[in-house]
Amino acid sequence: MLGGLPSTYQKGVAVFSRSFVSVAAAAGFALLLPSLASAQAGGNRVRGEIPAVQAAEFVGKEATVCGVVDGSRFAENAEGQPTYLFMGGNFPQHKFSARIWGRDRAAFNPPPDQLAGKTVCVSGEIRTANGRPEIVVRGARNLQVK
């Protein structure tokens, strides 16, 4: 007997106690959920610099990707006249590329197709193009020559 209660009451108290503990634990966990969500909500920006060869791990994130420009190409006859900076190998074996649209080219000094052999960092959203990670550089402030 529990505290002088008959055994049938003891079983009811034990079930009630287990249920109460389960409900209390669930309520406590539910209180934590909003804080977990808010911590992840701001998680779209990667801190620090990412090596170009690891950029594929961060697709969909805002980041700064750095590496040696192994090759470049100004596609002056292509739509939008993009300039590509290839890192982590030269085209077509590159692991990452930075794309600068022709309309933005004049803002860069030196011109982006003259950056081969230099270490650069580019900032923006990492997306995929032709199955490889890429950042579209939206202005000179988003490309730093080291």
N, C-alpha and C positions, 0 to 999 in steps of 0.2 A: 504494500500500500504506500502511496505517495502522500505524505503528510496527513495520514488518516483517511484518505479517500479510497473507495472501493476500486478494484482493478479495472472495471469498465470505465471509470472516470480517468484513471491513470492513462489508459490508451488514448482517450480523447485529448488529454492535455499534451501528450507526447506528439500526436499528429498536429495539434494546433501549434505547438512550439516549432516543429519542423517547418510547417507552412509559413509561420510568421517570419522565421529566419530567411526562408527562400524569398518571400515577398520583400523583406527589408533589403536583402542583398541585391535584388533586381532593381529596387528603387534607387539604391545607392549607385549602381552602375548607370542607370538612366540619367542621374544627375551629372555623371562624368561625360556622357556623350556630347553635349554641346561644346564643352571645352576641347574635346578631341577633334571635333569637326572644325572648330575655329583655328586650331593649330595647323590643320592640314589645308584649310582654305587659303592661307597665305603662302602655301608651299609651292607655288608655280615658278618661283625665281630660285635659281641655283646660286649659292654663294661661292665666291672664289672663281678661279679659272679652271676650265676643263681642257685637258689635252685633246687635240683634234682627233686622235685615234679612239677616244672614248666618247665622242659626241653622240653616237648612236644610242647610248644608254640614257640619254636625256631628251629624246624627241618629245616635243610638246611643251617643253620648259623654256623659260627665258634664261639665257645664260651668256657667259663670255667664254668663247672657245679660242684657244691659242695654239699656234704651231708655226713651223717653217713653211713658207709658200714654196712648194715643190714645182709648181708650174702655174701659168696663168694663160687666159685666152680671152681676147676681146672679140666677141662674135658680132662684128659690125654689120653683117648682112642678115643677122637673125632678128626676129621680132623683138622689139624693146632694146636692141643692141646691148645685151648684157656682157659684163666682164666677169669671168670666173677666176677665183683664186683656189687652187687645189692644194690641200694639205693632207699629210699622212700618205704621201705618194702622189705621183703625177697622174693625170687623166690617162687611161681609164681605170687605173688601179687605186685611185685616191680613196681615202676613208672619210673625207669631209670636204665640202666646198662652201665658199662665200660667194654670193652673187650680188653684183652691183649693177643696177639698171643704167642704161645709157643716159637717161635724163639726169641722173645723179653723179655721173662721172666727173664733170667739171669741178665738183666740190673737193676732189681728192688731189693732194699734192704730196708726193709724186703720183702720177697717174697709176691706177691700180694694176694695170698690166705690166708695170715695171717693178713690182714687188717680189719677183721670184728670188729666192735665196734669203729673203728677210723673214724675221720672226714677227708675226702680227697677232693681234687679238681682235676678234670681232664680237659684237654684242647684238643680241636679238633673240627671236624665238627660233628654236631648232625645229625644223620641219624636214620632211623627206622629199627628195627629187630624184627620180630614176633609181629608187631603192637605196639612196645614200643620204646621210644627214647633211643639212644645208642651212645656212642663215642668209636671209636677204638683208644686206646692209643698207639701212635707210638713211645714210648720211655720214659725212666724214667723222662726226663725233662718235660713231659706232665702230670705227676702225682705228686701232692704235698700232703704230710701228714701234717695236721695242729695240 
